[in-house]
Amino acid sequence: MMTLDDYDKKLLRLMQDDSDRTVQDYADAIGLSATPTARRMKRLSDAGVIRKQVSLLDPDALGLKTTLFVFIRTSRHDGDWLDAFSKGVKRMPEVVEFYRMGGDVDYLLKIMLPEISDYDAVYKRLIAIAPLSDVSASFAMEALKNTTELPL
């Protein structure tokens, strides 16, 4: 794990909020000149702290009004099953997050769709990937917090 100083943390907070600023904008905001700020950005990127920079899209503007959380249980836990299941789920564009869990649920998927009625087709594709013991879903009524910003 990389040790971050106060300048690094300020820079990363700003970049998480808006990565479309210039190096000079960041430098002014953290109290350094552009050259050391650019070096910090490169060092943080080379170290893997900054994984990549992306544009965040508005789901509502794209008609993705429905967020579902799908809870999956399986009786299979061998490597071949996991490989097939993982590859199949990763090919599904509606699945925006995919986790292997500890506890009562084996896998958790976050799915975004235009309408709740679209889930049936996704469900049918999901259960065709690999044998599953139980699949249940809950839909989000309202996002109370939804951020990509990590705590620093």
Beta strands, then each sheet from edge to edge (+ up, - down):
strand 1: 66-73
strand 2: 95-100
strand 3: 107-113
strand 4: 134-139
sheet 1: 2+ 3- 1+ 4-
end
